[in-house]
């Protein structure tokens, strides 16, 4: 398996512990949750079943019953409710013929797409609660793994539950998308011959989602792949945006409307600004939708440097959503090959590259040599200057330094001229004056292809390139 070292260690520790383990695994749809568990356990479980989308309670129980039969249950009749279903699962796990992990001897139970099992008017949650608290928690050789793409459901109903599941989880794994280094490893393993620039561009389109990256075919260029996947009549990702939200949320249109609204604003919007637009749900429903989208990784919540309270702004960060809204929904282009290299392409690339950088803060800090320094990552917009001043990324450090980061995407080395140097100097001075900061302010340039050295580049205190985003906890 590529990456997932920390997650594999957690599963290994749970498998070899001398106590009952209850693990919640969640993360964005298509991120590889099921693949991780099945690969780690070599698809060998004491019991495995998965929920089914958009079916009623009896149909869910029918699927669960088929799993019981497959693993040796002799009853065969469909359980009348989830309490009976889990009672039969208990009997199955206590039987002599139950399959155990060959290394640890543990009985491993994997319940996939749990939120789909726990549909409306279902006693699933109460039955699972009773199953764990009345029996499973006392079984030292039992490992129960629950999994779901509806991250918000898992978090709100299991992780943060104040009832029967309170403090019952022994471990939780929030599976995140691949970083650039892991994406590069995956593409190489799939036979893709790509430059670092192409890997970054792939990330700007697909994000770090293994499921999407596995669609890329080695015999085609990246641009050809994008055309076939998104713009072809039968492209498998042509309608992924809508299908993605419909698979996660019942009132999918409410979530899509929020994503559309945020997609129009480079720096995002506050909750108040979203309410003023009158294009989204309101009140508690808006708060819930924003929490759900953040927990699923589609948006990020961040604060402006001048505001000490966290979470003032919401910004769309999901690459595929941004790509869909920019190109597929507007239907302004019909071919990625024809679009590449145009001014509009570079406008999109600049914004998309910013999003990539926001998702690689750890790598940026590592490259700056400050990975061990506590910091707060924010943005900043002037409220007084004319013309206005804006900072893409601020790293506000505990060692009395602020990295004021300018992010630029270009094919060749980025060159600072006299006008841009003046703009940068004004930005730094405006930031100092308006924020009244007493910390040192270091201009940091993050350019994909590097910074060209000339008489104006001396204003830059630290320089990073696209290559720096590829390294995690190590550097060559």
C-alpha positions as CSV (number, residue, x, y, z in Angstrom):
1,X,0.0,0.0,0.0
2,X,1.1,3.5,-0.8
3,X,1.2,5.9,2.2
4,X,-1.3,5.3,5.1
5,X,1.6,4.4,7.5
6,X,0.0,6.0,10.5
7,X,-3.4,4.4,9.8
8,X,-1.8,1.0,9.3
9,X,0.0,1.3,12.6
10,X,-3.2,2.1,14.4
11,X,-4.9,-1.0,12.9
12,X,-1.9,-3.1,13.7
13,X,-1.9,-1.9,17.3
14,X,-5.6,-2.7,17.7
15,X,-5.2,-6.1,16.1
16,X,-2.4,-7.0,18.6
17,X,-3.8,-5.4,21.7
18,X,-5.1,-7.6,24.6
19,X,-8.5,-5.9,24.8
20,X,-11.7,-5.3,22.8
21,X,-11.2,-2.6,20.2
22,X,-13.8,-0.3,18.6
23,X,-12.5,1.7,15.7
24,X,-14.3,4.4,13.7
25,X,-12.9,5.0,10.3
26,X,-14.3,7.9,8.3
27,X,-13.3,10.3,5.5
28,X,-14.3,11.8,2.2
29,X,-16.0,9.5,-0.3
30,X,-13.5,7.9,-2.7
31,X,-10.6,8.4,-0.4
32,X,-9.9,4.7,0.0
33,X,-11.4,3.7,3.4
34,X,-12.7,0.3,2.3
35,X,-9.6,-0.4,0.3
36,X,-7.4,0.3,3.4
37,X,-9.2,-2.1,5.6
38,X,-9.6,-4.9,3.1
39,X,-6.0,-4.7,2.0
40,X,-4.7,-4.6,5.6
41,X,-6.7,-7.7,6.6
42,X,-6.3,-9.3,3.2
43,X,-10.1,-9.3,2.9
44,X,-10.3,-11.9,5.7
45,X,-12.9,-11.1,8.4
46,X,-14.9,-12.9,11.0
47,X,-17.8,-10.9,9.6
48,X,-18.2,-8.2,6.9
49,X,-21.2,-6.4,5.7
50,X,-21.9,-3.1,4.0
51,X,-24.8,-0.7,3.9
52,X,-26.7,0.0,0.7
53,X,-27.7,3.4,-0.5
54,X,-31.3,4.4,-1.0
55,X,-33.0,1.2,0.2
56,X,-35.5,0.7,3.0
57,X,-35.0,-1.0,6.4
58,X,-36.1,-4.4,5.2
59,X,-33.8,-4.3,2.3
60,X,-30.9,-3.3,4.5
61,X,-31.7,-6.2,6.9
62,X,-31.9,-8.5,3.9
63,X,-28.4,-7.6,2.8
64,X,-27.1,-8.0,6.4
65,X,-28.8,-11.4,6.5
66,X,-27.0,-12.5,3.4
67,X,-23.7,-11.6,5.0
68,X,-24.7,-13.6,8.1
69,X,-25.4,-16.6,6.0
70,X,-22.2,-16.2,4.0
71,X,-20.2,-16.3,7.2
72,X,-21.9,-19.4,8.5
73,X,-25.3,-18.4,10.2
74,X,-27.9,-21.2,9.7
75,X,-31.0,-19.2,10.5
76,X,-31.4,-17.7,7.0
77,X,-34.7,-15.8,7.7
78,X,-34.4,-12.1,7.4
79,X,-34.2,-10.5,10.9
80,X,-37.3,-8.5,11.9
81,X,-35.2,-5.7,13.3
82,X,-31.5,-4.7,14.0
83,X,-31.7,-6.1,17.5
84,X,-32.3,-9.5,16.1
85,X,-29.6,-9.0,13.5
86,X,-27.0,-8.2,16.0
87,X,-28.1,-11.0,18.3
88,X,-27.5,-13.4,15.4
89,X,-24.1,-11.7,14.8
90,X,-23.2,-12.3,18.4
91,X,-24.1,-16.0,18.1
92,X,-22.1,-16.3,14.9
93,X,-19.0,-14.8,16.5
94,X,-19.3,-17.2,19.4
95,X,-19.6,-20.3,17.2
96,X,-16.7,-22.7,16.9
97,X,-16.3,-22.2,13.2
98,X,-15.8,-18.5,13.3
99,X,-12.8,-17.3,11.4
100,X,-10.1,-15.6,13.4
101,X,-7.1,-13.5,12.3
102,X,-4.2,-16.0,11.8
103,X,-1.6,-13.7,13.4
104,X,-3.4,-12.3,16.5
105,X,-6.3,-14.7,16.9
106,X,-8.7,-11.8,17.0
107,X,-12.2,-11.9,15.6
108,X,-12.4,-9.0,13.2
109,X,-15.8,-7.4,12.3
110,X,-16.0,-4.8,9.6
111,X,-19.3,-2.8,9.1
112,X,-18.9,-0.7,6.0
113,X,-21.0,2.3,5.0
114,X,-22.6,2.4,8.4
115,X,-24.7,5.6,7.8
116,X,-26.6,3.8,5.1
117,X,-27.4,0.9,7.4
118,X,-28.8,3.4,10.0
119,X,-31.5,4.8,7.8
120,X,-34.6,6.8,8.9
121,X,-37.0,5.0,11.3
122,X,-34.3,2.4,12.1
123,X,-33.3,1.0,15.4
124,X,-29.8,0.4,14.1
125,X,-27.9,2.8,16.4
126,X,-29.7,1.5,19.5
127,X,-29.0,-2.1,18.5
128,X,-25.3,-1.4,17.8
129,X,-25.1,0.4,21.1
130,X,-26.6,-2.6,22.9
131,X,-24.4,-5.1,20.9
132,X,-21.2,-3.3,22.0
133,X,-22.0,-2.4,25.6
134,X,-23.7,-5.7,26.6
135,X,-21.3,-8.1,24.9
136,X,-18.7,-7.0,22.5
137,X,-16.8,-4.6,24.8
138,X,-16.0,-7.6,27.1
139,X,-14.5,-9.7,24.4
140,X,-10.8,-9.2,24.6
141,X,-10.3,-10.9,21.2
142,X,-12.8,-8.7,19.3
143,X,-11.9,-5.9,16.9
144,X,-15.0,-4.0,15.6
145,X,-14.4,-1.5,12.7
146,X,-17.1,0.8,11.5
147,X,-16.7,2.9,8.4
148,X,-18.6,5.5,6.4
149,X,-18.3,8.2,3.8
150,X,-20.9,10.3,5.5
151,X,-18.2,11.7,7.8
152,X,-20.6,14.0,9.5
153,X,-22.9,11.2,10.5
154,X,-20.1,9.1,12.0
155,X,-18.7,12.1,13.9
156,X,-22.1,13.3,15.2
157,X,-23.7,10.0,16.0
158,X,-20.7,7.9,17.1
159,X,-17.6,10.0,17.8
160,X,-19.4,12.8,19.6
161,X,-22.3,10.8,20.9
162,X,-23.3,11.6,24.5
163,X,-25.3,8.5,25.0
164,X,-24.4,4.8,24.7
165,X,-21.3,5.4,22.5
166,X,-19.9,8.1,24.8
167,X,-16.2,7.3,25.4
168,X,-16.7,3.8,23.9
169,X,-14.5,4.2,20.8
170,X,-10.9,3.0,21.4
171,X,-9.5,4.5,18.3
172,X,-10.7,6.8,15.4
173,X,-9.1,7.3,12.0
174,X,-9.9,10.3,9.8
175,X,-8.6,9.1,6.5
176,X,-7.3,12.1,4.5
177,X,-6.6,12.5,0.8
178,X,-3.1,11.7,-0.4
179,X,-0.5,14.4,-0.4
180,X,1.5,15.2,-3.5
181,X,4.3,12.8,-2.5
182,X,1.9,9.9,-2.2
183,X,0.1,10.9,-5.4
184,X,3.4,10.8,-7.2
185,X,4.1,7.3,-5.8
186,X,0.6,6.1,-6.9
187,X,1.0,7.5,-10.4
188,X,4.4,5.9,-10.8
189,X,3.1,2.5,-9.6
190,X,0.4,2.8,-12.2
191,X,2.9,3.3,-14.9
192,X,2.2,7.0,-15.5
193,X,5.3,8.9,-16.8
194,X,4.7,12.4,-15.5
195,X,6.8,15.4,-14.6
196,X,6.4,17.1,-11.2
197,X,4.5,19.9,-13.0
198,X,2.0,17.4,-14.4
199,X,1.6,15.7,-11.0
200,X,0.8,19.1,-9.4
201,X,-1.7,19.8,-12.3
202,X,-3.3,16.4,-11.7
203,X,-3.7,17.3,-8.0
204,X,-5.2,20.6,-9.0
205,X,-7.9,18.7,-10.9
206,X,-8.4,15.5,-9.0
207,X,-7.1,16.4,-5.5
208,X,-5.4,13.6,-3.6
209,X,-8.2,11.1,-4.2
210,X,-6.8,7.7,-5.1
211,X,-10.0,6.6,-6.8
212,X,-9.9,9.4,-9.3
213,X,-6.1,9.1,-9.9
214,X,-6.5,5.4,-10.7
215,X,-8.6,6.3,-13.7
216,X,-5.5,7.8,-15.5
217,X,-4.2,5.6,-18.3
218,X,-0.4,5.5,-18.9
219,X,-0.9,5.4,-22.7
220,X,-2.4,8.9,-22.7
221,X,-1.1,12.2,-21.7
222,X,-2.6,14.0,-18.7
223,X,-4.6,16.3,-21.0
224,X,-5.9,13.4,-23.0
225,X,-7.0,11.7,-19.8
226,X,-8.8,14.8,-18.5
227,X,-10.7,15.1,-21.8
228,X,-11.8,11.5,-21.7
229,X,-12.7,11.5,-18.0
230,X,-14.6,14.8,-17.9
231,X,-15.4,16.0,-21.4
232,X,-16.1,12.7,-23.2
233,X,-19.8,11.8,-23.7
234,X,-19.3,8.7,-21.5
235,X,-16.6,10.1,-19.2
236,X,-16.8,8.3,-15.8
237,X,-16.2,11.6,-13.9
238,X,-18.5,13.8,-16.0
239,X,-21.3,13.7,-13.4
240,X,-19.2,12.8,-10.4
241,X,-19.9,16.2,-8.7
242,X,-23.6,15.7,-8.4
243,X,-23.4,12.0,-7.7
244,X,-20.9,12.7,-4.9
245,X,-23.2,14.9,-2.9
246,X,-26.3,12.8,-3.6
247,X,-24.4,9.8,-2.1
248,X,-23.5,11.8,1.1
249,X,-26.5,14.0,1.9
250,X,-30.3,13.5,1.7
251,X,-30.9,17.2,0.9
252,X,-28.0,17.3,-1.5
253,X,-29.1,20.4,-3.3
254,X,-28.7,22.5,-0.2
255,X,-25.1,21.4,0.1
256,X,-24.5,21.9,-3.6
257,X,-25.9,25.5,-3.4
258,X,-23.4,26.3,-0.7
259,X,-20.5,24.8,-2.7
260,X,-21.6,26.9,-5.8
261,X,-21.7,30.1,-3.7
262,X,-18.3,29.5,-2.2
263,X,-16.9,28.6,-5.6
264,X,-17.5,32.1,-6.8
265,X,-15.4,33.7,-4.0
266,X,-11.6,33.2,-4.1
267,X,-11.2,33.9,-0.4
268,X,-14.5,32.4,0.7
269,X,-17.3,33.9,2.7
270,X,-18.4,34.4,6.2
271,X,-21.6,32.8,7.5
272,X,-23.3,36.3,7.5
273,X,-22.3,36.9,3.9
274,X,-23.8,33.6,2.9
275,X,-27.1,34.5,4.6
276,X,-27.1,37.9,2.8
277,X,-26.8,36.2,-0.5
278,X,-30.2,34.5,0.0
279,X,-29.0,31.6,-2.1
280,X,-28.5,29.1,0.7
281,X,-30.4,27.6,3.6
282,X,-30.6,29.6,6.8
283,X,-30.3,29.4,10.6
284,X,-29.3,26.1,12.2
285,X,-29.6,24.2,8.9
286,X,-26.8,26.4,7.4
287,X,-24.6,25.8,10.4
288,X,-25.2,22.0,10.0
289,X,-24.5,22.1,6.3
290,X,-21.2,24.0,6.9
291,X,-20.1,21.6,9.6
292,X,-20.9,18.6,7.4
293,X,-19.0,20.0,4.4
294,X,-16.0,20.9,6.6
295,X,-15.9,17.4,8.2
296,X,-16.1,15.8,4.8
297,X,-13.2,17.9,3.6
298,X,-14.9,20.0,0.9
299,X,-14.4,23.3,2.6
300,X,-12.1,24.8,5.2
301,X,-12.8,27.2,8.0
302,X,-10.2,29.8,8.7
303,X,-9.8,33.2,10.3
304,X,-8.5,36.6,9.1
305,X,-5.2,37.6,10.9
306,X,-6.9,40.8,12.2
307,X,-9.6,38.8,13.9
308,X,-8.5,36.7,16.8
309,X,-11.6,34.5,16.8
310,X,-11.1,31.3,14.7
311,X,-13.4,30.2,11.9
312,X,-14.6,33.5,10.5
313,X,-14.5,32.4,6.8
314,X,-15.4,29.3,4.8
315,X,-13.5,28.5,1.6
316,X,-14.0,25.8,-1.0
317,X,-10.8,23.7,-1.1
318,X,-11.9,20.5,-2.8
319,X,-10.1,20.3,-6.2
320,X,-12.7,18.3,-8.1
321,X,-15.5,20.6,-7.0
322,X,-13.6,23.7,-8.1
323,X,-12.8,22.1,-11.4
324,X,-16.4,21.1,-12.0
325,X,-17.8,24.6,-11.1
326,X,-15.1,26.3,-13.3
327,X,-15.4,24.2,-16.4
328,X,-18.1,21.5,-16.5
329,X,-21.0,23.5,-15.0
330,X,-20.4,26.6,-17.0
331,X,-19.8,24.6,-20.2
332,X,-17.5,27.2,-21.5
333,X,-14.9,24.7,-22.9
334,X,-15.3,21.4,-24.7
335,X,-11.7,20.2,-24.6
336,X,-9.0,20.5,-22.0
337,X,-6.3,20.1,-24.8
338,X,-7.6,23.2,-26.5
339,X,-8.0,25.2,-23.2
340,X,-4.4,24.6,-21.9
341,X,-2.1,27.5,-22.1
342,X,-4.8,30.2,-22.5
343,X,-5.1,33.2,-20.2
344,X,-8.2,31.6,-18.6
345,X,-6.2,28.4,-17.9
346,X,-3.6,30.3,-16.0
347,X,-6.2,32.2,-14.0
348,X,-7.7,28.9,-12.9
349,X,-4.3,27.4,-12.3
350,X,-3.3,30.2,-10.0
351,X,-6.4,29.7,-7.8
352,X,-6.1,25.9,-7.9
353,X,-2.4,26.0,-7.0
354,X,-3.3,28.1,-4.0
355,X,-5.6,25.4,-2.8
356,X,-2.9,22.8,-3.2
357,X,-0.6,24.9,-1.0
358,X,-3.3,25.3,1.6
359,X,-3.5,21.5,1.8
360,X,0.3,21.2,2.2
361,X,1.0,23.5,5.2
362,X,3.0,20.7,6.9
363,X,5.3,20.4,3.9
364,X,5.7,24.2,3.6
365,X,6.7,24.4,7.3
366,X,9.1,21.5,6.8
367,X,10.7,23.2,3.8
368,X,11.1,26.4,5.8
369,X,12.7,24.5,8.7
370,X,10.0,25.4,11.2
371,X,8.1,22.1,11.4
372,X,8.7,22.1,15.2
373,X,7.5,25.7,15.7
374,X,3.9,26.2,16.8
375,X,2.0,28.5,14.3
376,X,-1.4,29.7,13.2
377,X,-2.1,29.7,9.5
378,X,-4.4,32.5,8.4
379,X,-5.0,35.0,5.6
380,X,-5.2,38.8,5.7
381,X,-7.1,41.5,3.7
382,X,-6.5,45.2,4.2
383,X,-9.6,47.2,5.3
384,X,-8.0,50.6,4.8
385,X,-5.6,50.7,2.0
386,X,-6.4,51.9,-1.5
387,X,-5.6,50.1,-3.7
388,X,-6.4,47.1,-1.5
389,X,-3.8,44.6,-0.2
390,X,-4.3,40.9,0.4
391,X,-2.0,38.1,1.6
392,X,-2.6,34.6,0.3
393,X,-1.2,32.8,3.4
394,X,0.2,34.0,6.7
395,X,2.2,31.7,9.0
396,X,2.0,33.4,12.4
397,X,4.8,31.7,14.4
398,X,5.3,31.5,18.2
399,X,9.0,32.5,17.7
400,X,7.9,36.1,16.9
401,X,8.2,35.7,13.1
402,X,5.4,36.0,10.5
403,X,5.9,34.4,7.1
404,X,4.0,36.6,4.7
405,X,3.5,34.1,1.8
406,X,2.9,35.1,-1.9
407,X,1.8,32.1,-4.0
408,X,2.4,32.2,-7.7
409,X,1.9,29.6,-10.4
410,X,3.9,29.9,-13.7
411,X,5.5,27.7,-16.3
412,X,8.9,29.3,-16.0
413,X,10.8,31.0,-13.2
414,X,8.8,33.8,-11.7
415,X,10.4,37.2,-12.1
416,X,9.8,40.2,-9.8
417,X,10.0,43.5,-11.7
418,X,10.0,47.1,-10.4
419,X,6.3,47.5,-10.2
420,X,5.7,44.1,-8.4
421,X,8.6,44.9,-5.9
422,X,6.8,48.2,-5.1
423,X,3.5,46.3,-4.7
424,X,5.2,43.8,-2.3
425,X,6.8,46.5,-0.3
426,X,3.5,48.3,0.0
427,X,1.8,45.1,1.1
428,X,4.3,44.5,3.8
429,X,4.2,48.0,5.1
430,X,0.4,48.1,5.0
431,X,0.2,44.9,6.9
432,X,2.6,46.2,9.6
433,X,0.7,49.5,10.0
434,X,-2.8,48.0,10.1
435,X,-2.1,45.0,12.3
436,X,0.4,46.8,14.6
437,X,2.3,43.6,14.8
438,X,5.5,43.6,16.7
439,X,6.8,40.4,15.1
440,X,9.3,40.3,12.2
441,X,7.6,40.0,8.8
442,X,9.4,37.8,6.3
443,X,8.3,37.9,2.7
444,X,8.1,34.3,1.5
445,X,7.6,33.5,-2.2
446,X,6.1,30.1,-3.1
447,X,6.4,29.8,-6.8
448,X,6.0,26.5,-8.7
449,X,9.0,26.9,-11.0
450,X,11.2,29.0,-8.7
451,X,12.2,32.6,-8.4
452,X,14.4,34.3,-10.9
453,X,17.3,36.2,-9.3
454,X,17.5,39.8,-10.3
455,X,17.9,43.2,-8.7
456,X,14.4,43.1,-7.3
457,X,14.4,39.6,-5.8
458,X,16.3,40.7,-2.7
459,X,13.1,41.6,-1.0
460,X,12.3,37.9,-0.6
461,X,13.4,36.5,2.7
462,X,12.6,32.8,2.0
463,X,11.8,31.0,-1.3
464,X,10.0,27.7,-1.9
465,X,9.2,25.9,-5.1
466,X,6.7,23.3,-6.2
467,X,9.2,20.5,-5.4
468,X,9.1,21.6,-1.7
469,X,5.4,20.5,-1.6
470,X,6.4,16.9,-2.3
471,X,8.3,16.2,0.9
472,X,6.7,15.1,4.1
473,X,8.7,14.4,7.2
474,X,11.9,14.0,5.2
475,X,13.9,15.9,2.6
476,X,16.5,14.5,0.1
